[in-house]
Amino acid sequence: MAEEVGLDLVEISPDAKPPVCKIMDFGKYKYEIAQKAREARQNQTHIVVKEIRFGLKIEPHDYETKKAHIERFLKGGDKVKVTVQFKGREQTRPEMGYRLLMKLSEEVLEFGFVEFAPKKEGKSMTMVLGPVLKKSQAAKKPAPKPVVAVAAEAPASQEVAQ
């Protein structure tokens, strides 16, 4: 019967009693499944973990610069791994690194949250921050348009003439 119409007889569930079969164009069916799989892959978000390294004795300007980078990564929907490197005698003072990481986490609380609390591993202390916005939501958000102010020239020239 399927050959008369130019279609295939496909066994849907062979374990059922009686087995279930369907008459369809199997090539078209395989193509549609491949298209759905391709579309699902396109809609997936790729999570990237960015890493920022701090020294324990970081200067305020350097700290602000790295904090700005972390905020940019979190706004973009990426996770950030923040690492404090301990050198020499700094290794005896892990609480200073902990305070630095907690200060940073409080300052970027608007853009991200602490996913993994600070943890000492060898000569470094690591903390992972997760974004508040998902990667797909961050990509949809339009960039803010710059505001251009136009100064009125007529009133200024009248004041000078008086």
DRENLUM-37522 format. One line per field, with one value per residue (C-alpha): residue number from 1; chain; x, y, z. Coordinates in nm, 2 decimals. Each point is the difference from the previous one (the first is absolute). Last residue first. Layout:
REM residues N
i = [NUM	...]
ch = [A	...]
east = [X	...]
north = [Y	...]
up = [Z	...]
//
This chain:
REM residues 162
i = [162	161	160	159	158	157	156	155	154	153	152	151	150	149	148	147	146	145	144	143	142	141	140	139	138	137	136	135	134	133	132	131	130	129	128	127	126	125	124	123	122	121	120	119	118	117	116	115	114	113	112	111	110	109	108	107	106	105	104	103	102	101	100	99	98	97	96	95	94	93	92	91	90	89	88	87	86	85	84	83	82	81	80	79	78	77	76	75	74	73	72	71	70	69	68	67	66	65	64	63	62	61	60	59	58	57	56	55	54	53	52	51	50	49	48	47	46	45	44	43	42	41	40	39	38	37	36	35	34	33	32	31	30	29	28	27	26	25	24	23	22	21	20	19	18	17	16	15	14	13	12	11	10	9	8	7	6	5	4	3	2	1]
ch = [A	A	A	A	A	A	A	A	A	A	A	A	A	A	A	A	A	A	A	A	A	A	A	A	A	A	A	A	A	A	A	A	A	A	A	A	A	A	A	A	A	A	A	A	A	A	A	A	A	A	A	A	A	A	A	A	A	A	A	A	A	A	A	A	A	A	A	A	A	A	A	A	A	A	A	A	A	A	A	A	A	A	A	A	A	A	A	A	A	A	A	A	A	A	A	A	A	A	A	A	A	A	A	A	A	A	A	A	A	A	A	A	A	A	A	A	A	A	A	A	A	A	A	A	A	A	A	A	A	A	A	A	A	A	A	A	A	A	A	A	A	A	A	A	A	A	A	A	A	A	A	A	A	A	A	A	A	A	A	A	A	A]
east = [2.24	0.17	0.16	-0.34	-0.15	0.28	-0.06	-0.37	0.04	0.26	-0.20	0.23	-0.06	0.05	0.07	-0.10	0.18	-0.22	0.01	0.10	-0.30	-0.07	-0.04	0.35	-0.03	-0.32	0.16	0.31	-0.22	-0.02	0.11	0.34	0.20	0.31	0.25	0.25	0.36	0.29	0.35	0.33	-0.15	-0.38	-0.17	-0.38	-0.21	-0.37	-0.13	-0.29	0.04	-0.26	0.02	-0.08	-0.14	0.22	0.31	0.12	-0.10	0.20	0.30	0.00	-0.04	0.30	0.22	-0.10	0.08	0.34	0.07	-0.12	0.26	0.28	0.28	0.02	0.09	0.35	0.10	-0.25	-0.38	-0.20	-0.37	-0.22	-0.34	-0.18	-0.26	-0.32	-0.11	-0.34	0.13	-0.08	0.21	0.30	-0.04	-0.02	0.31	0.19	-0.11	0.12	0.34	0.03	-0.12	0.26	0.28	-0.10	-0.01	0.35	0.01	0.20	-0.16	0.05	-0.31	-0.08	-0.31	-0.13	-0.29	-0.23	-0.20	-0.34	-0.11	-0.37	-0.21	-0.24	0.22	0.02	-0.38	-0.03	0.25	-0.19	-0.33	0.15	0.14	-0.34	-0.16	0.26	-0.06	-0.38	0.05	0.21	-0.25	-0.30	-0.28	-0.22	0.00	0.05	-0.09	0.08	-0.30	0.08	0.26	0.37	0.05	-0.10	0.00	0.07	0.02	-0.18	0.15	-0.18	-0.04	-0.39	0.01	0.30	-0.19	-0.28]
north = [9.45	-0.15	-0.29	-0.11	0.00	-0.22	-0.26	-0.01	-0.06	-0.28	-0.28	-0.28	-0.34	-0.30	-0.34	-0.30	-0.32	-0.30	-0.29	-0.34	-0.23	-0.29	-0.32	-0.12	0.03	-0.20	-0.29	0.00	-0.02	0.31	-0.01	-0.12	-0.26	0.08	-0.26	0.04	-0.12	0.04	-0.07	-0.15	-0.35	0.01	0.24	0.02	0.32	-0.09	-0.16	0.15	0.35	0.22	0.23	0.34	0.20	-0.20	0.13	0.21	-0.26	-0.27	0.22	0.07	-0.38	-0.07	0.25	-0.12	-0.36	0.10	0.18	-0.31	-0.21	0.16	-0.26	-0.03	0.37	-0.10	-0.10	0.08	-0.06	0.03	0.10	-0.16	0.11	-0.25	0.20	-0.15	0.16	0.17	0.31	0.21	-0.24	0.04	0.38	0.00	-0.21	0.24	0.30	-0.18	-0.06	0.38	0.09	-0.23	0.14	0.35	-0.10	-0.17	-0.38	-0.14	-0.35	-0.05	-0.04	-0.23	0.02	-0.32	-0.02	-0.30	-0.04	-0.15	-0.08	0.06	-0.24	0.13	-0.09	-0.36	-0.03	0.13	-0.27	-0.27	0.11	0.01	-0.36	-0.12	0.16	-0.17	-0.34	0.03	0.12	-0.31	-0.23	0.11	-0.14	-0.30	-0.08	-0.32	-0.10	-0.35	-0.19	-0.02	0.27	-0.08	0.10	0.36	0.23	-0.26	0.20	-0.10	0.23	0.21	-0.01	-0.03	-0.36	-0.09	0.08	-0.24]
up = [2.66	-0.31	0.19	0.14	-0.35	-0.13	0.26	-0.05	-0.38	0.02	0.16	0.10	-0.14	0.23	-0.16	0.20	-0.09	-0.06	0.25	-0.15	-0.06	0.23	-0.21	0.06	0.38	0.00	-0.19	0.23	0.31	0.21	0.37	-0.11	0.21	0.21	0.08	0.28	0.02	0.26	-0.12	0.11	0.07	-0.04	0.24	-0.06	-0.04	-0.04	-0.32	-0.19	0.16	-0.18	-0.30	-0.15	0.30	0.25	-0.17	0.30	0.26	-0.19	-0.02	0.37	0.06	-0.23	0.18	0.34	-0.09	-0.13	0.33	0.19	-0.19	0.20	0.03	-0.38	-0.02	0.12	-0.35	-0.27	0.03	-0.32	0.03	-0.26	-0.14	-0.22	-0.20	-0.16	-0.32	-0.07	-0.17	0.30	0.21	-0.24	0.01	0.38	0.03	-0.24	0.21	0.32	-0.18	-0.07	0.36	0.15	-0.22	0.11	0.37	-0.01	0.05	0.29	0.01	-0.38	-0.20	-0.29	-0.22	-0.17	-0.25	0.00	-0.32	-0.02	-0.35	-0.05	-0.19	-0.26	-0.29	0.12	0.02	-0.36	-0.12	0.18	-0.14	-0.35	0.04	0.11	-0.30	-0.24	0.16	-0.05	-0.36	-0.07	0.17	-0.21	0.21	0.07	0.37	0.19	0.36	0.12	0.14	0.29	0.04	0.00	-0.37	0.06	-0.31	-0.28	-0.33	-0.32	-0.27	-0.26	-0.38	0.02	-0.15	0.22	0.32	-0.09]
//
